[in-house]
Amino acid sequence: MQVKPAEQAALLLSFLYFFSLLAAYYIIRPVRDEMAVQVGVGNLQWLFSGVFLTMVALIPVFGWLAARLPVHRLLPLVYGFFALNLVAFNLVLAAGVPSAAVAPFFFVWVSVFNLFVVSVFWSFMADLFSTEVSRRLFGFISAGGSLGAIAGPGLTTLLAPAIGIPNLLLVSAALLVAAIGCILALLRIGERRPEGLQRFLRTSEQTGGERPSLWIGVERILRSPYLIGICIYLVCYTLLGTLLYFAQITLVPELVPTSEARTRLFASVDLTVNILTLSIQFLLTGRLLARLGVTPMLAALPLVSIGGFAAFGLAPILPVLVVLGVLRRAGEFAITKPTRETLFTVLPKEEKYQAKNVIDTVIHRAGDAASSWIAAGLTALGLSISGMAFAAVPVALLWLATGLFLGRRHEAMRSADGAQAPP
């Protein structure tokens, strides 16, 4: 990586910004999972539905703000709002309000928080750095987020027994304040060197003059078997993840009695996932994708899930659940998601932005909500954890078939684009 002297300060601040941001999130993610335990497996479908409805309501509000506020006002407002929310949750818990009463609101809040903060970060990075500079520096900046994702659960594991769960929220809020400090420092650098900043790109400019619309994106998806396949692929992943989450919320309270111990367990799992993800990304992802191509990479995690859910059905115990969960999440972050993103590279520019926006937000969260109701329905029918694991195997087979279809279609479209390109 080549770094010019004039870029060093902005690079370091961006690294620290992303580190603080993901550390803040991964401190409270295990707390969210513990809150889900307190809500109970019988109510999880309501939580996922609440996340979906809240997200659908907030996306237009955020879009309205982003279209009207300059970046130097929008970013501190967003992160300051979330930091104050964390302080408010801390005060409510410190006042003696039962955590079970706070749990549904906190679960929905964290899930919505996760949706916005990373998106806002990368929008700012795209505004701050030119295309040429971003190609040189974004890998290092991304590493800051990966290290934050490791530091966050590590801090939770270390601090939860010492300071208690409510005070972990203040640690997360402090990291968000640190992120705001990085933003302000970056803006000062931009003011001193305005030629280094790009104009804040409006959505209409990013999409070739056509503003993305929810309904336009839906129409494009319905007209394309390829995009429908991407939606099915994503929904299969979310359904299997939800079934595994229901099993986790059922098994963990039976074996881990205290709230602090469960929070430490969830943080330890997050820490393992993030270390494994970073190792795979650093050592394998790029090489495997370049050597094997899209189709085997899309098939890898479905194959793991077929074997993993079959094994969990035969032995529905916590160690098998943890291993399967770690492999699935690390595989998603390090292999499946990067490969899934490449599926959009063969699409026209309008579809790339409009359809992708719908898939990444509405389809993803709607899949979570629908999956939670399916899992709740299977539970209501009396299906055991073992039975739900075996029921997941056909879904994993559909996921595999969809991945094979998408990989072959992607290669065919890429070959067609290459044949049409001028020599």
C-alpha positions as a Markdown table, in Angstrom:
| # | Residue | x | y | z |
|---|---|---|---|---|
| 1 | Met | 0.0 | 0.0 | 0.0 |
| 2 | Gln | 1.4 | 3.4 | -1.1 |
| 3 | Val | 0.5 | 6.3 | 1.2 |
| 4 | Lys | 1.4 | 9.8 | 0.4 |
| 5 | Pro | 2.5 | 12.1 | 3.3 |
| 6 | Ala | -0.6 | 14.3 | 2.8 |
| 7 | Glu | -2.9 | 11.3 | 3.2 |
| 8 | Gln | -1.4 | 9.8 | 6.4 |
| 9 | Ala | -3.5 | 11.8 | 8.9 |
| 10 | Ala | -6.8 | 11.1 | 7.0 |
| 11 | Leu | -5.9 | 7.4 | 6.7 |
| 12 | Leu | -5.2 | 7.0 | 10.4 |
| 13 | Leu | -8.3 | 8.9 | 11.4 |
| 14 | Ser | -10.5 | 6.8 | 9.0 |
| 15 | Phe | -8.9 | 3.6 | 10.4 |
| 16 | Leu | -9.7 | 4.8 | 14.0 |
| 17 | Tyr | -13.2 | 5.9 | 13.0 |
| 18 | Phe | -14.1 | 2.4 | 11.6 |
| 19 | Phe | -12.4 | 0.7 | 14.5 |
| 20 | Ser | -14.4 | 2.7 | 17.0 |
| 21 | Leu | -17.6 | 2.1 | 15.1 |
| 22 | Leu | -17.5 | -1.6 | 14.8 |
| 23 | Ala | -16.1 | -2.0 | 18.4 |
| 24 | Ala | -19.1 | 0.0 | 19.6 |
| 25 | Tyr | -21.5 | -2.3 | 17.8 |
| 26 | Tyr | -19.8 | -5.6 | 18.8 |
| 27 | Ile | -19.8 | -4.5 | 22.4 |
| 28 | Ile | -23.6 | -4.4 | 22.4 |
| 29 | Arg | -24.3 | -7.2 | 20.0 |
| 30 | Pro | -23.9 | -9.9 | 22.8 |
| 31 | Val | -26.1 | -7.7 | 25.0 |
| 32 | Arg | -28.8 | -7.8 | 22.3 |
| 33 | Asp | -28.5 | -11.6 | 22.1 |
| 34 | Glu | -28.9 | -11.8 | 25.9 |
| 35 | Met | -31.9 | -9.5 | 25.7 |
| 36 | Ala | -33.4 | -12.0 | 23.1 |
| 37 | Val | -33.0 | -14.8 | 25.7 |
| 38 | Gln | -35.0 | -12.7 | 28.2 |
| 39 | Val | -37.7 | -12.0 | 25.7 |
| 40 | Gly | -38.0 | -15.8 | 25.1 |
| 41 | Val | -38.0 | -18.0 | 22.0 |
| 42 | Gly | -41.8 | -17.7 | 21.8 |
| 43 | Asn | -41.7 | -14.0 | 21.1 |
| 44 | Leu | -38.7 | -13.8 | 18.7 |
| 45 | Gln | -40.9 | -13.5 | 15.6 |
| 46 | Trp | -42.4 | -10.3 | 17.0 |
| 47 | Leu | -38.9 | -8.9 | 17.5 |
| 48 | Phe | -37.9 | -9.6 | 13.9 |
| 49 | Ser | -41.1 | -8.2 | 12.6 |
| 50 | Gly | -40.5 | -5.1 | 14.7 |
| 51 | Val | -37.0 | -4.7 | 13.2 |
| 52 | Phe | -38.5 | -5.0 | 9.7 |
| 53 | Leu | -41.3 | -2.5 | 10.2 |
| 54 | Thr | -39.0 | 0.0 | 12.0 |
| 55 | Met | -36.4 | -0.2 | 9.2 |
| 56 | Val | -39.1 | 0.3 | 6.5 |
| 57 | Ala | -40.3 | 3.4 | 8.4 |
| 58 | Leu | -36.8 | 4.9 | 9.0 |
| 59 | Ile | -35.3 | 4.4 | 5.5 |
| 60 | Pro | -37.4 | 7.3 | 4.0 |
| 61 | Val | -36.6 | 9.5 | 7.0 |
| 62 | Phe | -32.9 | 8.9 | 6.6 |
| 63 | Gly | -33.1 | 9.4 | 2.9 |
| 64 | Trp | -34.8 | 12.7 | 3.5 |
| 65 | Leu | -32.1 | 13.8 | 5.9 |
| 66 | Ala | -29.3 | 12.7 | 3.7 |
| 67 | Ala | -30.7 | 14.7 | 0.8 |
| 68 | Arg | -31.0 | 17.9 | 2.8 |
| 69 | Leu | -28.1 | 17.9 | 5.3 |
| 70 | Pro | -24.4 | 18.4 | 4.4 |
| 71 | Val | -22.2 | 15.5 | 5.5 |
| 72 | His | -20.5 | 17.6 | 8.2 |
| 73 | Arg | -24.0 | 17.9 | 9.9 |
| 74 | Leu | -25.5 | 14.5 | 9.0 |
| 75 | Leu | -22.8 | 12.3 | 10.4 |
| 76 | Pro | -22.4 | 13.8 | 13.9 |
| 77 | Leu | -26.2 | 13.9 | 14.1 |
| 78 | Val | -26.6 | 10.2 | 13.3 |
| 79 | Tyr | -23.9 | 9.0 | 15.7 |
| 80 | Gly | -24.8 | 11.5 | 18.4 |
| 81 | Phe | -28.4 | 10.3 | 18.3 |
| 82 | Phe | -27.3 | 6.7 | 18.7 |
| 83 | Ala | -24.9 | 7.5 | 21.5 |
| 84 | Leu | -27.6 | 9.4 | 23.4 |
| 85 | Asn | -29.9 | 6.4 | 22.9 |
| 86 | Leu | -27.3 | 4.2 | 24.6 |
| 87 | Val | -27.0 | 6.6 | 27.5 |
| 88 | Ala | -30.8 | 6.6 | 27.8 |
| 89 | Phe | -30.9 | 2.8 | 27.9 |
| 90 | Asn | -28.2 | 2.8 | 30.6 |
| 91 | Leu | -30.2 | 5.3 | 32.7 |
| 92 | Val | -33.4 | 3.2 | 32.3 |
| 93 | Leu | -31.6 | 0.0 | 33.4 |
| 94 | Ala | -29.8 | 1.8 | 36.2 |
| 95 | Ala | -33.1 | 3.2 | 37.5 |
| 96 | Gly | -34.2 | -0.4 | 38.2 |
| 97 | Val | -36.4 | -1.0 | 35.3 |
| 98 | Pro | -36.4 | -4.8 | 34.7 |
| 99 | Ser | -34.2 | -5.7 | 31.8 |
| 100 | Ala | -36.9 | -8.0 | 30.5 |
| 101 | Ala | -39.1 | -4.9 | 30.0 |
| 102 | Val | -36.3 | -3.1 | 28.1 |
| 103 | Ala | -35.3 | -6.1 | 26.0 |
| 104 | Pro | -37.7 | -5.9 | 23.1 |
| 105 | Phe | -36.9 | -2.2 | 22.5 |
| 106 | Phe | -33.2 | -2.8 | 22.8 |
| 107 | Phe | -33.2 | -5.7 | 20.4 |
| 108 | Val | -35.0 | -3.7 | 17.7 |
| 109 | Trp | -32.8 | -0.7 | 18.3 |
| 110 | Val | -29.5 | -2.6 | 17.9 |
| 111 | Ser | -30.7 | -4.3 | 14.8 |
| 112 | Val | -31.7 | -0.9 | 13.2 |
| 113 | Phe | -28.4 | 0.7 | 14.5 |
| 114 | Asn | -26.4 | -1.9 | 12.7 |
| 115 | Leu | -28.3 | -1.2 | 9.5 |
| 116 | Phe | -27.4 | 2.5 | 9.3 |
| 117 | Val | -24.0 | 3.1 | 10.9 |
| 118 | Val | -21.8 | 1.1 | 8.4 |
| 119 | Ser | -23.7 | 2.5 | 5.4 |
| 120 | Val | -23.1 | 6.0 | 6.7 |
| 121 | Phe | -19.4 | 5.3 | 7.2 |
| 122 | Trp | -18.8 | 4.2 | 3.7 |
| 123 | Ser | -20.8 | 7.1 | 2.2 |
| 124 | Phe | -18.5 | 9.4 | 4.1 |
| 125 | Met | -15.4 | 7.5 | 2.9 |
| 126 | Ala | -16.6 | 7.7 | -0.7 |
| 127 | Asp | -17.1 | 11.5 | -0.2 |
| 128 | Leu | -13.7 | 12.0 | 1.4 |
| 129 | Phe | -11.4 | 10.0 | -0.9 |
| 130 | Ser | -11.2 | 10.0 | -4.7 |
| 131 | Thr | -11.5 | 6.8 | -6.6 |
| 132 | Glu | -7.7 | 6.6 | -7.1 |
| 133 | Val | -7.0 | 7.1 | -3.5 |
| 134 | Ser | -9.7 | 4.7 | -2.3 |
| 135 | Arg | -8.2 | 1.9 | -4.3 |
| 136 | Arg | -5.0 | 2.3 | -2.4 |
| 137 | Leu | -6.3 | 3.0 | 1.1 |
| 138 | Phe | -9.7 | 1.3 | 1.6 |
| 139 | Gly | -8.1 | -2.1 | 2.3 |
| 140 | Phe | -6.2 | -0.7 | 5.3 |
| 141 | Ile | -9.3 | 1.2 | 6.5 |
| 142 | Ser | -11.4 | -2.0 | 6.3 |
| 143 | Ala | -8.8 | -3.7 | 8.5 |
| 144 | Gly | -9.6 | -1.1 | 11.2 |
| 145 | Gly | -13.2 | -2.3 | 11.2 |
| 146 | Ser | -12.1 | -5.9 | 11.3 |
| 147 | Leu | -9.9 | -5.2 | 14.4 |
| 148 | Gly | -12.8 | -3.2 | 16.0 |
| 149 | Ala | -15.0 | -6.3 | 15.4 |
| 150 | Ile | -12.5 | -8.3 | 17.4 |
| 151 | Ala | -11.9 | -5.7 | 20.1 |
| 152 | Gly | -15.6 | -5.2 | 20.8 |
| 153 | Pro | -16.5 | -8.7 | 21.9 |
| 154 | Gly | -13.2 | -9.0 | 23.6 |
| 155 | Leu | -14.0 | -6.0 | 25.8 |
| 156 | Thr | -17.5 | -7.4 | 26.5 |
| 157 | Thr | -16.0 | -10.7 | 27.6 |
| 158 | Leu | -13.5 | -8.9 | 29.9 |
| 159 | Leu | -15.8 | -6.1 | 31.3 |
| 160 | Ala | -19.2 | -7.8 | 31.6 |
| 161 | Pro | -18.5 | -9.5 | 35.0 |
| 162 | Ala | -16.6 | -6.4 | 36.3 |
| 163 | Ile | -19.0 | -3.5 | 35.4 |
| 164 | Gly | -22.3 | -5.2 | 34.6 |
| 165 | Ile | -24.3 | -5.2 | 31.4 |
| 166 | Pro | -25.8 | -1.6 | 31.7 |
| 167 | Asn | -22.4 | 0.0 | 31.9 |
| 168 | Leu | -21.3 | -1.8 | 28.8 |
| 169 | Leu | -23.7 | 0.5 | 26.9 |
| 170 | Leu | -21.7 | 3.5 | 28.2 |
| 171 | Val | -18.5 | 2.0 | 26.8 |
| 172 | Ser | -20.2 | 1.6 | 23.5 |
| 173 | Ala | -21.5 | 5.2 | 23.6 |
| 174 | Ala | -18.0 | 6.4 | 24.4 |
| 175 | Leu | -16.7 | 4.7 | 21.3 |
| 176 | Leu | -19.4 | 6.4 | 19.2 |
| 177 | Val | -18.3 | 9.7 | 20.6 |
| 178 | Ala | -14.7 | 8.8 | 19.6 |
| 179 | Ala | -16.0 | 8.1 | 16.1 |
| 180 | Ile | -17.6 | 11.6 | 16.0 |
| 181 | Gly | -14.2 | 13.0 | 17.1 |
| 182 | Cys | -12.6 | 11.3 | 14.1 |
| 183 | Ile | -15.3 | 12.7 | 11.8 |
| 184 | Leu | -14.7 | 16.2 | 13.0 |
| 185 | Ala | -11.0 | 15.9 | 12.6 |
| 186 | Leu | -11.4 | 14.5 | 9.1 |
| 187 | Leu | -13.6 | 17.4 | 8.1 |
| 188 | Arg | -11.0 | 19.9 | 9.4 |
| 189 | Ile | -8.5 | 18.2 | 7.1 |
| 190 | Gly | -10.9 | 18.5 | 4.3 |
| 191 | Glu | -11.4 | 22.2 | 4.9 |
| 192 | Arg | -7.7 | 22.8 | 4.8 |
| 193 | Arg | -7.4 | 20.8 | 1.6 |
| 194 | Pro | -10.7 | 21.2 | -0.1 |
| 195 | Glu | -9.3 | 19.8 | -3.4 |
| 196 | Gly | -8.9 | 16.5 | -1.7 |
| 197 | Leu | -12.7 | 16.2 | -1.0 |
| 198 | Gln | -15.2 | 15.2 | -3.6 |
| 199 | Arg | -18.6 | 16.7 | -3.7 |
| 200 | Phe | -21.1 | 14.7 | -1.6 |
| 201 | Leu | -22.8 | 12.5 | -4.2 |
| 202 | Arg | -26.5 | 12.5 | -4.4 |
| 203 | Thr | -28.3 | 9.3 | -5.1 |
| 204 | Ser | -29.5 | 10.6 | -8.5 |
| 205 | Glu | -25.9 | 11.1 | -9.6 |
| 206 | Gln | -24.9 | 7.7 | -8.3 |
| 207 | Thr | -27.5 | 6.0 | -10.5 |
| 208 | Gly | -27.0 | 7.9 | -13.7 |
| 209 | Gly | -29.7 | 10.5 | -13.1 |
| 210 | Glu | -32.5 | 8.2 | -12.1 |
| 211 | Arg | -33.4 | 8.3 | -8.4 |
| 212 | Pro | -33.7 | 4.8 | -6.9 |
| 213 | Ser | -37.2 | 3.9 | -5.9 |
| 214 | Leu | -38.5 | 1.0 | -3.8 |
| 215 | Trp | -41.1 | 0.1 | -6.4 |
| 216 | Ile | -38.7 | 0.5 | -9.3 |
| 217 | Gly | -36.3 | -1.8 | -7.6 |
| 218 | Val | -39.1 | -4.4 | -7.0 |
| 219 | Glu | -40.2 | -4.2 | -10.6 |
| 220 | Arg | -36.6 | -4.8 | -11.8 |
| 221 | Ile | -36.3 | -7.8 | -9.5 |
| 222 | Leu | -39.6 | -9.3 | -10.7 |
| 223 | Arg | -38.6 | -9.0 | -14.4 |
| 224 | Ser | -35.2 | -10.8 | -13.8 |
| 225 | Pro | -34.8 | -14.5 | -13.0 |
| 226 | Tyr | -31.2 | -13.7 | -12.0 |
| 227 | Leu | -32.3 | -11.1 | -9.4 |
| 228 | Ile | -35.0 | -13.4 | -8.2 |
| 229 | Gly | -32.4 | -16.0 | -7.7 |
| 230 | Ile | -30.3 | -13.6 | -5.6 |
| 231 | Cys | -33.3 | -13.0 | -3.5 |
| 232 | Ile | -34.0 | -16.7 | -3.0 |
| 233 | Tyr | -30.3 | -17.2 | -2.2 |
| 234 | Leu | -30.4 | -14.5 | 0.5 |
| 235 | Val | -33.7 | -15.7 | 2.0 |
| 236 | Cys | -32.4 | -19.3 | 2.3 |
| 237 | Tyr | -29.5 | -17.9 | 4.3 |
| 238 | Thr | -31.7 | -15.8 | 6.6 |
| 239 | Leu | -34.1 | -18.7 | 7.1 |
| 240 | Leu | -31.3 | -21.1 | 8.2 |
| 241 | Gly | -29.8 | -18.4 | 10.4 |
| 242 | Thr | -33.1 | -17.8 | 12.1 |
| 243 | Leu | -33.7 | -21.5 | 12.7 |
| 244 | Leu | -30.2 | -21.6 | 14.3 |
| 245 | Tyr | -31.0 | -18.5 | 16.4 |
| 246 | Phe | -34.2 | -20.0 | 17.7 |
| 247 | Ala | -32.2 | -23.1 | 18.7 |
| 248 | Gln | -29.6 | -20.9 | 20.4 |
| 249 | Ile | -32.2 | -18.9 | 22.4 |
| 250 | Thr | -33.7 | -22.3 | 23.5 |
| 251 | Leu | -30.5 | -24.1 | 24.5 |
| 252 | Val | -28.4 | -21.4 | 26.0 |
| 253 | Pro | -30.7 | -20.5 | 29.0 |
| 254 | Glu | -30.9 | -24.2 | 29.9 |
| 255 | Leu | -27.2 | -24.5 | 30.3 |
| 256 | Val | -25.9 | -21.0 | 31.2 |
| 257 | Pro | -27.9 | -19.7 | 34.2 |
| 258 | Thr | -26.9 | -16.0 | 34.6 |
| 259 | Ser | -27.2 | -13.0 | 32.3 |
| 260 | Glu | -23.5 | -12.0 | 32.6 |
| 261 | Ala | -22.4 | -15.5 | 31.8 |
| 262 | Arg | -24.6 | -15.7 | 28.7 |
| 263 | Thr | -23.4 | -12.3 | 27.6 |
| 264 | Arg | -19.8 | -13.5 | 27.9 |
| 265 | Leu | -20.6 | -16.6 | 25.9 |
| 266 | Phe | -22.2 | -14.6 | 23.1 |
| 267 | Ala | -19.2 | -12.3 | 23.1 |
| 268 | Ser | -16.8 | -15.2 | 23.0 |
| 269 | Val | -18.7 | -16.6 | 20.0 |
| 270 | Asp | -18.5 | -13.2 | 18.2 |
| 271 | Leu | -14.8 | -12.9 | 19.0 |
| 272 | Thr | -14.2 | -16.3 | 17.5 |
| 273 | Val | -16.3 | -15.5 | 14.4 |
| 274 | Asn | -14.5 | -12.2 | 13.8 |
| 275 | Ile | -11.0 | -13.7 | 14.2 |
| 276 | Leu | -11.8 | -16.5 | 11.9 |
| 277 | Thr | -13.4 | -14.1 | 9.4 |
| 278 | Leu | -10.3 | -11.9 | 9.3 |
| 279 | Ser | -8.0 | -14.8 | 8.9 |
| 280 | Ile | -10.0 | -16.2 | 6.0 |
| 281 | Gln | -10.3 | -12.8 | 4.4 |
| 282 | Phe | -6.6 | -12.2 | 4.7 |
| 283 | Leu | -5.4 | -15.6 | 3.6 |
| 284 | Leu | -8.0 | -17.2 | 1.4 |
| 285 | Thr | -10.9 | -15.2 | 0.1 |
| 286 | Gly | -9.2 | -13.3 | -2.8 |
| 287 | Arg | -7.2 | -16.3 | -3.9 |
| 288 | Leu | -10.1 | -18.7 | -3.8 |
| 289 | Leu | -12.4 | -16.4 | -5.6 |
| 290 | Ala | -9.8 | -15.8 | -8.3 |
| 291 | Arg | -8.9 | -19.4 | -8.7 |
| 292 | Leu | -12.2 | -21.2 | -8.2 |
| 293 | Gly | -14.6 | -18.6 | -9.6 |
| 294 | Val | -18.1 | -17.6 | -8.3 |
| 295 | Thr | -19.9 | -21.0 | -8.5 |
| 296 | Pro | -17.9 | -23.0 | -6.0 |
| 297 | Met | -17.8 | -20.1 | -3.6 |
| 298 | Leu | -21.5 | -19.7 | -3.7 |
| 299 | Ala | -21.9 | -23.5 | -3.1 |
| 300 | Ala | -19.4 | -23.7 | -0.2 |
| 301 | Leu | -21.6 | -22.5 | 2.7 |
| 302 | Pro | -24.7 | -24.3 | 1.6 |
| 303 | Leu | -22.7 | -27.5 | 1.6 |
| 304 | Val | -21.4 | -26.8 | 5.1 |
| 305 | Ser | -25.0 | -26.1 | 6.2 |
| 306 | Ile | -26.3 | -29.4 | 4.8 |
| 307 | Gly | -23.8 | -31.3 | 6.8 |
| 308 | Gly | -23.9 | -29.0 | 9.8 |
| 309 | Phe | -27.7 | -29.1 | 10.2 |
| 310 | Ala | -27.8 | -32.9 | 9.7 |
| 311 | Ala | -25.2 | -33.2 | 12.5 |
| 312 | Phe | -27.1 | -30.9 | 14.8 |
| 313 | Gly | -30.2 | -32.9 | 14.2 |
| 314 | Leu | -28.4 | -36.0 | 15.2 |
| 315 | Ala | -26.8 | -34.3 | 18.2 |
| 316 | Pro | -28.8 | -31.2 | 19.3 |
| 317 | Ile | -26.3 | -30.0 | 21.9 |
| 318 | Leu | -24.7 | -26.7 | 22.5 |
| 319 | Pro | -21.1 | -27.4 | 21.3 |
| 320 | Val | -22.5 | -28.6 | 17.9 |
| 321 | Leu | -24.7 | -25.5 | 17.7 |
| 322 | Val | -21.8 | -23.2 | 18.5 |
| 323 | Val | -19.5 | -24.8 | 15.9 |
| 324 | Leu | -22.2 | -24.7 | 13.2 |
| 325 | Gly | -23.0 | -21.0 | 14.1 |
| 326 | Val | -19.3 | -20.0 | 14.0 |
| 327 | Leu | -18.7 | -21.7 | 10.7 |
| 328 | Arg | -21.8 | -20.3 | 9.1 |
| 329 | Arg | -21.2 | -16.7 | 10.2 |
| 330 | Ala | -17.5 | -16.7 | 9.4 |
| 331 | Gly | -18.3 | -18.3 | 6.0 |
| 332 | Glu | -20.9 | -15.7 | 5.3 |
| 333 | Phe | -18.7 | -12.7 | 6.1 |
| 334 | Ala | -15.5 | -14.1 | 4.6 |
| 335 | Ile | -16.7 | -16.1 | 1.5 |
| 336 | Thr | -20.4 | -15.9 | 0.7 |
| 337 | Lys | -21.1 | -12.2 | 1.1 |
| 338 | Pro | -18.0 | -11.0 | -0.9 |
| 339 | Thr | -19.0 | -13.5 | -3.6 |
| 340 | Arg | -22.6 | -12.5 | -3.5 |
| 341 | Glu | -21.6 | -8.9 | -4.1 |
| 342 | Thr | -19.8 | -9.9 | -7.3 |
| 343 | Leu | -23.1 | -11.1 | -8.7 |
| 344 | Phe | -24.1 | -7.5 | -9.2 |
| 345 | Thr | -21.1 | -6.6 | -11.3 |
| 346 | Val | -22.6 | -8.0 | -14.5 |
| 347 | Leu | -25.8 | -6.0 | -14.2 |
| 348 | Pro | -26.6 | -2.7 | -15.8 |
| 349 | Lys | -25.9 | 0.4 | -13.7 |
| 350 | Glu | -29.6 | 1.1 | -12.9 |
| 351 | Glu | -30.3 | -2.5 | -11.7 |
| 352 | Lys | -27.0 | -2.5 | -9.8 |
| 353 | Tyr | -28.2 | 0.4 | -7.6 |
| 354 | Gln | -32.0 | 0.2 | -7.6 |
| 355 | Ala | -32.5 | -3.6 | -7.2 |
| 356 | Lys | -29.5 | -4.0 | -4.9 |
| 357 | Asn | -30.8 | -1.4 | -2.6 |
| 358 | Val | -34.1 | -3.3 | -2.2 |
| 359 | Ile | -32.4 | -6.6 | -1.8 |
| 360 | Asp | -29.9 | -5.4 | 0.8 |
| 361 | Thr | -32.6 | -3.7 | 2.9 |
| 362 | Val | -36.2 | -4.8 | 2.4 |
| 363 | Ile | -35.6 | -8.3 | 1.1 |
| 364 | His | -33.0 | -9.0 | 3.8 |
| 365 | Arg | -35.1 | -7.8 | 6.7 |
| 366 | Ala | -38.3 | -9.1 | 5.3 |
| 367 | Gly | -36.6 | -12.5 | 5.0 |
| 368 | Asp | -35.6 | -12.2 | 8.7 |
| 369 | Ala | -39.2 | -11.4 | 9.7 |
| 370 | Ala | -40.8 | -14.2 | 7.6 |
| 371 | Ser | -38.2 | -16.7 | 8.7 |
| 372 | Ser | -38.9 | -15.9 | 12.4 |
| 373 | Trp | -42.6 | -16.7 | 11.8 |
| 374 | Ile | -41.8 | -19.9 | 10.0 |
| 375 | Ala | -39.6 | -20.9 | 12.9 |
| 376 | Ala | -42.3 | -20.0 | 15.4 |
| 377 | Gly | -44.8 | -22.0 | 13.4 |
| 378 | Leu | -42.6 | -25.1 | 13.4 |
| 379 | Thr | -42.2 | -24.7 | 17.2 |
| 380 | Ala | -45.9 | -24.3 | 17.6 |
| 381 | Leu | -46.4 | -27.6 | 15.7 |
| 382 | Gly | -44.3 | -29.3 | 18.4 |
| 383 | Leu | -41.2 | -29.7 | 16.4 |
| 384 | Ser | -38.2 | -30.3 | 18.6 |
| 385 | Ile | -34.8 | -28.6 | 18.1 |
| 386 | Ser | -33.6 | -31.8 | 16.4 |
| 387 | Gly | -36.7 | -31.8 | 14.1 |
| 388 | Met | -36.1 | -28.2 | 13.1 |
| 389 | Ala | -32.5 | -29.0 | 12.3 |
| 390 | Phe | -33.6 | -31.8 | 9.9 |
| 391 | Ala | -36.2 | -29.5 | 8.5 |
| 392 | Ala | -33.4 | -27.0 | 7.6 |
| 393 | Val | -31.6 | -29.6 | 5.4 |
| 394 | Pro | -34.1 | -29.2 | 2.4 |
| 395 | Val | -33.7 | -25.5 | 2.7 |
| 396 | Ala | -30.0 | -25.8 | 2.5 |
| 397 | Leu | -30.4 | -28.0 | -0.6 |
| 398 | Leu | -32.5 | -25.3 | -2.2 |
| 399 | Trp | -29.8 | -22.8 | -1.2 |
| 400 | Leu | -27.2 | -25.0 | -2.9 |
| 401 | Ala | -29.2 | -25.3 | -6.1 |
| 402 | Thr | -29.8 | -21.6 | -6.3 |
| 403 | Gly | -26.1 | -20.9 | -5.7 |
| 404 | Leu | -25.2 | -23.2 | -8.6 |
| 405 | Phe | -27.8 | -21.5 | -10.9 |
| 406 | Leu | -26.5 | -18.0 | -10.0 |
| 407 | Gly | -22.9 | -19.0 | -10.4 |
| 408 | Arg | -23.5 | -20.4 | -13.9 |
| 409 | Arg | -25.7 | -17.5 | -14.9 |
| 410 | His | -23.1 | -15.0 | -13.7 |
| 411 | Glu | -20.4 | -16.7 | -15.7 |
| 412 | Ala | -22.6 | -16.7 | -18.8 |
| 413 | Met | -23.5 | -13.0 | -18.5 |
| 414 | Arg | -19.8 | -12.2 | -17.9 |
| 415 | Ser | -18.8 | -14.1 | -21.0 |
| 416 | Ala | -21.5 | -12.3 | -23.0 |
| 417 | Asp | -20.3 | -8.9 | -21.8 |
| 418 | Gly | -16.7 | -9.8 | -22.7 |
| 419 | Ala | -17.8 | -10.9 | -26.2 |
| 420 | Gln | -19.6 | -7.6 | -26.8 |
| 421 | Ala | -16.8 | -5.5 | -25.5 |
| 422 | Pro | -14.7 | -3.6 | -28.1 |
| 423 | Pro | -11.3 | -5.2 | -28.8 |
